[in-house]
Amino acid sequence: MTGRHSQGQDLIPFDLEIERTVRKRKDKFTHSLEQQKDGGSVENINEKSDKNVGEQQLTQEEAMERTQPARATKEYSILTLSNTLSCIVIPEVEANSFELKSGMIHLLPSFYGKSNEDPNMHIRKFFDICGTIKILNVSDEVVRRKLFPFSLKDRAKAWLHSLPAESITSWEGLAQKFLQKFFPPQKTNQLRRDIMHFSQGEHEPFYEACERFRELLQKCPHHGIIDWMQMRFFYEGLTTANKRMVDSACRGALMEKTPQEAFDQFDLLANNNQQWGSERTKKAGVHKVDTNTAVVAQTSSLEKKLETLMRAVIPSSPQQVCAICSDPTHPMELCPSTTQGFEQVLQVNSFQRPRNDLYSNTYNPGWRNHPNFSWSN
């Protein structure tokens, strides 16, 4: 028996995007109705011609979709080249040969995306390296877009690959996304608090405190703190002795100076303190030990503890008895008889010279001299 579809009729090919095909046919039908309602004016003729061009494009797209071979189900789960495109769009260059040497890549700073890293400082170092690279007919914009992915490692590299393909079209956009990711508002607020609550250490020199305060300002260039407040936060964070030094240098008129004049005075005092501010005398009760000395002391202490433990675990060897006085408290080499005389030891221990006693309980050398065991017999 033959089935219902075995009468020589052609089957309609399977359409994977049937909804799209229905929309296209619906648009064609509406266009044809509009053409029938329109008259023979020039505008209607132009509209008809535009519609005809659109219909031709649609028919070409349908033809291309129909001509594509059918794909197996497993092929839809296989990674294609279109899914591995970079998120950075590189513009065309006029140079015939554009090559990045390996030496350029090794000069770049590295950023791993850790919480203790400074992304703003990474951008600065990257700018310094890119400023030394000049290629004929290649703009700095192209060089920065090409080299920046090589400066990212580990977590930062994974973040860059997670961005949508061809979503970055300029260096400013790339730098902005990078700072938004690794310099969040929470980190900015923390640095602002560190600036506002700056405090000098108890034994920290004045020049080191000044350098540390400037480093905080450089880590957060967008802190938004005006100059006179910066000067006030730094002055209030100094120790009492350094406040007196600043007041003496300014003759008690620090608040009469402008913020720039005050910072110039701080720099002058810091330079003077760095060159001539070393203390010659040691402070009472303060002992500074270098790292090597501390490690050696800890090692020797551990060795002593280990030796004591080994003695407690391993049993000691049997104690020797003095062969002269039979005293187990000292060996033969340390016997008192060596200093007091051999005769006194004999008298104290009632020592008798060995006789040829055949019935002695100890070793009797008299057996060797027994008359019945001589060679003469």
DRENDRENSE-763400 format. One record per residue (C-alpha): chain; residue number from 0; residue in three letters; x, y, z. Coordinates in Angstrom, 2 decimals, padded with zeros to 5 digits. Last residue first. Example, Ala and Ser with C-alpha at 12.3 -4.5 7.8 and 13.67 -1.06 7.14 Angstrom:
REM DRENDRENSE-763400
   c     k     r         x         y         z
   A     1   SER    013.67   -001.06    007.14
   A     0   ALA    012.30   -004.50    007.80
END
This chain:
REM DRENDRENSE-763400
   c     k     r         x         y         z
   A   376   ASN    100.19   -032.99    083.73
   A   375   SER    102.97   -030.53    082.91
   A   374   TRP    100.52   -028.49    080.92
   A   373   SER    098.88   -027.28    084.07
   A   372   PHE    095.25   -027.92    084.95
   A   371   ASN    095.81   -029.93    088.17
   A   370   PRO    097.95   -027.20    089.72
   A   369   HIS    095.32   -024.51    089.28
   A   368   ASN    096.94   -021.28    087.98
   A   367   ARG    094.17   -020.35    085.51
   A   366   TRP    091.60   -021.30    088.06
   A   365   GLY    093.17   -018.70    090.34
   A   364   PRO    091.86   -015.90    088.11
   A   363   ASN    088.61   -016.28    089.98
   A   362   TYR    085.58   -014.59    088.46
   A   361   THR    083.11   -014.07    091.22
   A   360   ASN    081.41   -016.44    093.63
   A   359   SER    084.82   -017.81    094.88
   A   358   TYR    085.13   -021.55    095.46
   A   357   LEU    088.54   -022.18    093.92
   A   356   ASP    090.13   -019.31    095.77
   A   355   ASN    093.45   -018.50    094.15
   A   354   ARG    093.64   -015.19    095.83
   A   353   PRO    092.58   -011.82    094.52
   A   352   ARG    094.00   -008.89    096.40
   A   351   GLN    091.65   -007.59    098.95
   A   350   PHE    089.50   -004.44    098.78
   A   349   SER    087.94   -003.43    102.02
   A   348   ASN    086.11   -000.63    100.13
   A   347   VAL    087.55    002.13    102.31
   A   346   GLN    091.00    000.55    102.63
   A   345   LEU    091.41   -000.16    098.95
   A   344   VAL    090.30    003.36    098.10
   A   343   GLN    092.82    004.79    100.51
   A   342   GLU    095.61    002.77    098.90
   A   341   PHE    094.82    004.02    095.38
   A   340   GLY    095.35    007.59    096.28
   A   339   GLN    093.15    010.54    096.99
   A   338   THR    093.14    012.05    093.47
   A   337   THR    092.72    008.91    091.39
   A   336   SER    090.67    007.43    094.16
   A   335   PRO    088.01    010.00    093.57
   A   334   CYS    086.87    008.07    090.46
   A   333   LEU    086.31    010.30    087.45
   A   332   GLU    087.79    007.97    084.80
   A   331   MET    086.04    004.98    086.40
   A   330   PRO    082.62    006.42    085.91
   A   329   HIS    080.62    008.20    088.61
   A   328   THR    077.42    007.61    090.59
   A   327   PRO    077.39    003.86    090.05
   A   326   ASP    080.09    003.25    092.75
   A   325   SER    081.89   -000.06    092.34
   A   324   CYS    085.10    001.49    093.82
   A   323   ILE    087.57    000.61    091.06
   A   322   ALA    085.41   -000.59    088.18
   A   321   CYS    083.11    002.42    088.46
   A   320   VAL    079.70    001.44    087.23
   A   319   GLN    078.45    002.57    083.82
   A   318   GLN    074.92    003.84    083.35
   A   317   PRO    072.81    002.12    080.73
   A   316   SER    072.19    004.38    077.68
   A   315   SER    069.46    007.03    077.91
   A   314   PRO    065.95    006.40    076.71
   A   313   ILE    064.81    008.47    073.69
   A   312   VAL    061.63    010.46    074.37
   A   311   ALA    062.77    012.87    077.08
   A   310   ARG    066.14    013.46    075.47
   A   309   MET    064.49    014.07    072.13
   A   308   LEU    062.19    016.68    073.66
   A   307   THR    065.09    018.57    075.23
   A   306   GLU    066.95    018.58    071.89
   A   305   LEU    063.85    019.86    070.09
   A   304   LYS    063.41    022.70    072.59
   A   303   LYS    067.05    023.70    072.21
   A   302   GLU    066.80    023.65    068.41
   A   301   LEU    063.65    025.75    068.50
   A   300   SER    065.39    028.40    070.60
   A   299   SER    068.35    028.43    068.20
   A   298   THR    066.03    028.98    065.24
   A   297   GLN    064.12    031.79    066.96
   A   296   ALA    067.35    033.61    067.75
   A   295   VAL    068.61    033.21    064.17
   A   294   VAL    065.33    034.57    062.77
   A   293   ALA    065.42    037.61    065.07
   A   292   THR    069.01    038.39    064.10
   A   291   ASN    068.19    038.15    060.40
   A   290   THR    065.17    040.47    060.70
   A   289   ASP    066.98    043.34    062.33
   A   288   VAL    066.54    044.12    065.99
   A   287   LYS    065.57    047.57    067.23
   A   286   HIS    065.62    048.13    070.96
   A   285   VAL    063.56    050.93    072.48
   A   284   GLY    063.59    051.25    076.30
   A   283   ALA    065.56    054.47    076.29
   A   282   LYS    065.77    056.18    072.92
   A   281   LYS    069.02    055.85    071.06
   A   280   THR    071.11    058.92    070.49
   A   279   ARG    072.14    060.23    067.06
   A   278   GLU    068.69    061.00    065.68
   A   277   SER    068.39    061.67    061.95
   A   276   GLY    066.66    064.97    061.03
   A   275   TRP    069.38    066.50    058.90
   A   274   GLN    068.67    065.44    055.31
   A   273   GLN    065.13    064.04    055.56
   A   272   ASN    064.04    066.71    058.05
   A   271   ASN    065.30    069.52    055.82
   A   270   ASN    063.49    068.08    052.82
   A   269   ALA    060.30    067.65    054.85
   A   268   LEU    060.51    071.19    056.25
   A   267   LEU    060.79    072.65    052.77
   A   266   ASP    057.96    070.47    051.48
   A   265   PHE    055.70    071.56    054.34
   A   264   GLN    056.49    075.21    053.63
   A   263   ASP    055.56    074.73    049.99
   A   262   PHE    052.34    073.06    051.16
   A   261   ALA    051.52    076.13    053.27
   A   260   GLU    052.28    078.52    050.41
   A   259   GLN    049.94    076.54    048.14
   A   258   PRO    047.18    076.54    050.76
   A   257   THR    047.50    080.32    051.25
   A   256   LYS    049.22    081.56    054.36
   A   255   GLU    047.66    083.39    057.29
   A   254   MET    046.54    080.10    058.83
   A   253   LEU    050.17    079.11    059.29
   A   252   ALA    050.96    082.31    061.21
   A   251   GLY    052.73    081.05    064.32
   A   250   ARG    056.13    082.05    063.08
   A   249   CYS    055.68    079.78    060.01
   A   248   ALA    058.77    077.74    060.89
   A   247   SER    057.85    077.79    064.59
   A   246   ASP    054.29    076.73    063.87
   A   245   VAL    055.53    073.86    061.70
   A   244   MET    057.97    072.68    064.39
   A   243   ARG    055.28    072.95    067.05
   A   242   LYS    052.97    070.83    064.95
   A   241   ASN    055.81    068.35    064.49
   A   240   ALA    056.17    067.96    068.26
   A   239   THR    052.42    067.58    068.79
   A   238   THR    052.11    064.85    066.19
   A   237   LEU    050.67    065.63    062.77
   A   236   GLY    047.13    064.69    061.73
   A   235   GLU    045.73    068.20    062.26
   A   234   TYR    048.27    069.64    059.84
   A   233   PHE    047.47    067.10    057.10
   A   232   PHE    043.70    067.52    057.41
   A   231   ARG    044.03    071.32    057.37
   A   230   MET    046.20    071.40    054.27
   A   229   GLN    043.80    069.11    052.44
   A   228   MET    040.90    071.30    053.55
   A   227   TRP    042.63    074.37    052.10
   A   226   ASP    043.19    072.60    048.81
   A   225   ILE    039.66    071.35    048.08
   A   224   ILE    038.67    067.70    048.57
   A   223   GLY    036.98    066.23    045.46
   A   222   HIS    038.61    062.80    045.84
   A   221   HIS    038.89    062.40    042.06
   A   220   PRO    042.68    061.97    042.10
   A   219   CYS    042.35    059.00    044.48
   A   218   LYS    045.66    057.14    044.58
   A   217   GLN    047.53    060.40    044.03
   A   216   LEU    046.02    062.05    047.12
   A   215   LEU    046.88    059.05    049.27
   A   214   GLU    050.43    059.13    047.92
   A   213   ARG    050.69    062.79    048.91
   A   212   PHE    049.78    061.93    052.51
   A   211   ARG    052.37    059.16    052.60
   A   210   GLU    055.09    061.50    051.33
   A   209   CYS    054.33    064.08    054.03
   A   208   ALA    054.33    061.41    056.75
   A   207   GLU    057.67    060.11    055.48
   A   206   TYR    059.12    063.66    055.56
   A   205   PHE    057.96    064.21    059.16
   A   204   PRO    059.53    061.04    060.49
   A   203   GLU    057.26    058.26    061.82
   A   202   HIS    057.94    057.32    065.45
   A   201   GLU    054.39    057.89    066.74
   A   200   GLY    052.76    057.57    063.35
   A   199   GLN    051.14    060.56    061.66
   A   198   SER    047.37    060.59    061.29
   A   197   PHE    045.16    061.16    058.25
   A   196   HIS    041.44    061.02    059.03
   A   195   MET    040.25    063.08    056.03
   A   194   ILE    042.68    061.43    053.63
   A   193   ASP    041.92    057.88    054.81
   A   192   ARG    038.20    058.63    054.67
   A   191   ARG    038.54    059.77    051.08
   A   190   LEU    040.44    056.60    050.24
   A   189   GLN    037.61    054.49    051.67
   A   188   ASN    034.98    056.46    049.76
   A   187   THR    036.83    055.91    046.49
   A   186   LYS    037.11    052.18    047.16
   A   185   GLN    033.37    051.95    047.72
   A   184   PRO    032.71    053.97    044.57
   A   183   PRO    034.27    051.19    042.45
   A   182   PHE    037.80    051.39    041.01
   A   181   PHE    038.24    047.98    039.33
   A   180   LYS    035.08    047.85    037.18
   A   179   GLN    034.39    051.55    036.67
   A   178   LEU    038.08    052.16    036.00
   A   177   PHE    038.19    049.54    033.23
   A   176   LYS    034.94    050.71    031.67
   A   175   GLN    036.27    054.27    031.53
   A   174   ALA    039.61    053.18    030.07
   A   173   LEU    037.87    051.24    027.29
   A   172   GLY    035.47    054.08    026.50
   A   171   GLU    038.31    056.58    026.33
   A   170   TRP    040.26    054.26    024.02
   A   169   SER    037.42    054.13    021.53
   A   168   THR    035.05    051.63    019.87
   A   167   ILE    034.32    049.21    022.69
   A   166   SER    031.30    046.89    022.20
   A   165   GLU    032.82    044.84    019.37
   A   164   ALA    031.87    041.55    021.05
   A   163   PRO    030.17    041.89    024.41
   A   162   LEU    032.42    042.06    027.50
   A   161   SER    033.34    038.80    029.25
   A   160   HIS    036.76    038.68    027.60
   A   159   LEU    037.78    041.87    029.38
   A   158   TRP    036.65    040.51    032.76
   A   157   ALA    038.65    037.31    032.23
   A   156   LYS    041.77    039.36    031.57
   A   155   ALA    041.26    041.32    034.80
   A   154   ARG    040.90    038.09    036.78
   A   153   ASP    044.10    036.54    035.43
   A   152   LYS    046.25    039.15    033.65
   A   151   LEU    045.76    042.48    031.87
   A   150   SER    048.67    044.31    030.21
   A   149   PHE    048.31    042.36    026.95
   A   148   PRO    044.72    043.62    026.54
   A   147   PHE    046.04    047.24    026.54
   A   146   LEU    048.47    046.81    023.66
   A   145   LYS    046.16    046.87    020.63
   A   144   ARG    043.76    049.55    021.90
   A   143   ARG    046.66    051.74    022.96
   A   142   VAL    048.50    051.38    019.64
   A   141   VAL    045.34    052.16    017.67
   A   140   GLU    044.69    055.37    019.61
   A   139   ASP    048.35    056.39    019.32
   A   138   SER    047.91    056.59    015.55
   A   137   VAL    049.69    054.36    013.06
   A   136   ASN    051.13    055.88    009.86
   A   135   LEU    054.70    055.24    011.07
   A   134   ILE    054.89    053.62    014.51
   A   133   LYS    055.82    055.47    017.72
   A   132   ILE    056.13    053.70    021.06
   A   131   THR    057.58    055.81    023.90
   A   130   GLY    054.24    057.34    024.84
   A   129   CYS    052.74    053.84    025.05
   A   128   ILE    055.02    053.04    027.99
   A   127   ASP    054.11    056.20    029.92
   A   126   PHE    050.40    055.75    029.19
   A   125   PHE    050.51    052.20    030.57
   A   124   LYS    052.20    053.45    033.73
   A   123   ARG    049.45    056.02    034.20
   A   122   ILE    046.67    053.51    033.51
   A   121   HIS    048.19    051.10    036.06
   A   120   MET    048.37    053.91    038.63
   A   119   ASN    044.61    054.47    038.23
   A   118   PRO    043.98    050.74    038.54
   A   117   ASP    045.71    050.58    041.96
   A   116   GLU    046.09    047.02    043.18
   A   115   ASN    045.10    045.87    046.70
   A   114   SER    041.76    044.43    045.58
   A   113   LYS    043.30    042.21    042.93
   A   112   GLY    042.49    042.63    039.22
   A   111   TYR    045.74    041.15    037.92
   A   110   PHE    047.30    044.25    036.33
   A   109   SER    050.69    043.98    034.64
   A   108   PRO    052.82    046.84    033.36
   A   107   LEU    053.93    046.78    029.70
   A   106   LEU    057.60    046.45    028.82
   A   105   HIS    057.25    042.78    027.89
   A   104   ILE    054.67    043.67    025.23
   A   103   MET    056.96    046.19    023.55
   A   102   GLY    059.80    043.68    023.43
   A   101   SER    057.53    041.18    021.70
   A   100   LYS    057.27    043.53    018.73
   A    99   LEU    053.89    044.78    017.63
   A    98   GLU    053.56    044.64    013.86
   A    97   PHE    051.83    046.89    011.33
   A    96   SER    052.92    046.44    007.74
   A    95   ASN    051.35    048.52    004.98
   A    94   ALA    050.51    051.41    007.29
   A    93   GLU    047.24    053.18    006.56
   A    92   VAL    045.47    051.72    009.57
   A    91   GLU    041.96    050.31    009.86
   A    90   PRO    040.21    050.72    013.17
   A    89   ILE    040.50    048.10    015.96
   A    88   VAL    037.17    047.36    017.68
   A    87   ILE    037.67    046.03    021.18
   A    86   CYS    035.26    043.36    022.46
   A    85   SER    037.12    040.68    020.57
   A    84   LEU    035.26    038.15    018.44
   A    83   THR    035.01    034.60    019.73
   A    82   ASN    031.28    034.00    019.13
   A    81   SER    031.51    034.73    015.39
   A    80   LEU    034.16    032.04    015.04
   A    79   THR    031.73    029.31    016.00
   A    78   LEU    031.35    027.30    019.20
   A    77   ILE    029.34    024.10    018.73
   A    76   SER    025.92    023.85    020.40
   A    75   TYR    023.90    024.59    017.22
   A    74   GLU    025.94    021.96    015.38
   A    73   LYS    024.49    019.20    017.61
   A    72   THR    021.04    019.67    016.06
   A    71   ALA    022.29    019.06    012.52
   A    70   ARG    022.24    021.91    010.09
   A    69   ALA    020.18    022.02    006.85
   A    68   PRO    022.06    023.42    003.91
   A    67   GLN    021.57    027.10    003.08
   A    66   THR    019.71    027.55   -000.22
   A    65   ARG    016.39    028.33    001.52
   A    64   GLU    017.93    031.05    003.67
   A    63   MET    019.62    032.58    000.63
   A    62   ALA    016.35    032.49   -001.33
   A    61   GLU    014.50    034.11    001.52
   A    60   GLU    017.08    036.87    001.68
   A    59   GLN    016.82    037.40   -002.08
   A    58   THR    013.00    037.50   -001.87
   A    57   LEU    013.24    040.12    000.84
   A    56   GLN    015.64    042.22   -001.22
   A    55   GLN    013.33    041.99   -004.25
   A    54   GLU    010.37    043.01   -002.13
   A    53   GLY    012.25    046.05   -000.91
   A    52   VAL    013.10    047.04   -004.47
   A    51   ASN    009.44    046.61   -005.48
   A    50   LYS    008.36    048.75   -002.59
   A    49   ASP    010.70    051.50   -003.68
   A    48   SER    009.32    051.28   -007.27
   A    47   LYS    005.76    051.39   -006.02
   A    46   GLU    006.49    054.43   -003.92
   A    45   ASN    008.04    056.13   -006.90
   A    44   ILE    004.98    055.30   -009.05
   A    43   ASN    002.67    056.56   -006.35
   A    42   GLU    004.57    059.82   -006.23
   A    41   VAL    004.43    060.16   -010.00
   A    40   SER    000.67    059.72   -010.07
   A    39   GLY   -001.00    056.62   -011.55
   A    38   GLY   -003.45    055.86   -008.76
   A    37   ASP   -002.96    054.05   -005.44
   A    36   LYS   -005.50    051.48   -004.17
   A    35   GLN   -003.92    048.51   -006.02
   A    34   GLN   -000.45    049.45   -004.80
   A    33   GLU   -001.66    049.62   -001.22
   A    32   LEU   -003.09    046.11   -001.45
   A    31   SER    000.21    044.79   -002.87
   A    30   HIS    002.16    046.35   -000.03
   A    29   THR   -000.16    044.76    002.56
   A    28   PHE    000.36    041.33    000.97
   A    27   LYS    004.11    041.73    000.86
   A    26   ASP    004.19    042.72    004.52
   A    25   LYS    002.18    039.61    005.40
   A    24   ARG    004.59    037.46    003.42
   A    23   LYS    007.53    038.89    005.36
   A    22   ARG    005.79    038.39    008.68
   A    21   VAL    004.96    034.75    007.84
   A    20   THR    008.58    034.06    006.87
   A    19   ARG    009.81    035.45    010.17
   A    18   GLU    007.39    033.25    012.05
   A    17   ILE    008.50    030.17    010.10
   A    16   GLU    012.13    030.47    011.10
   A    15   LEU    013.34    026.85    010.79
   A    14   ASP    011.34    026.27    007.58
   A    13   PHE    010.97    022.63    006.50
   A    12   PRO    010.78    022.28    002.75
   A    11   ILE    007.24    021.88    001.30
   A    10   LEU    006.79    018.38   -000.06
   A     9   ASP    006.53    017.82   -003.80
   A     8   GLN    003.57    015.61   -004.89
   A     7   GLY    004.25    012.29   -006.67
   A     6   GLN    001.37    010.32   -005.15
   A     5   SER    003.32    008.99   -002.17
   A     4   HIS    002.01    011.48    000.38
   A     3   ARG   -001.20    009.55    001.20
   A     2   GLY    000.66    006.34    001.72
   A     1   THR    001.10    003.50   -000.68
   A     0   MET    000.00    000.00    000.00
END
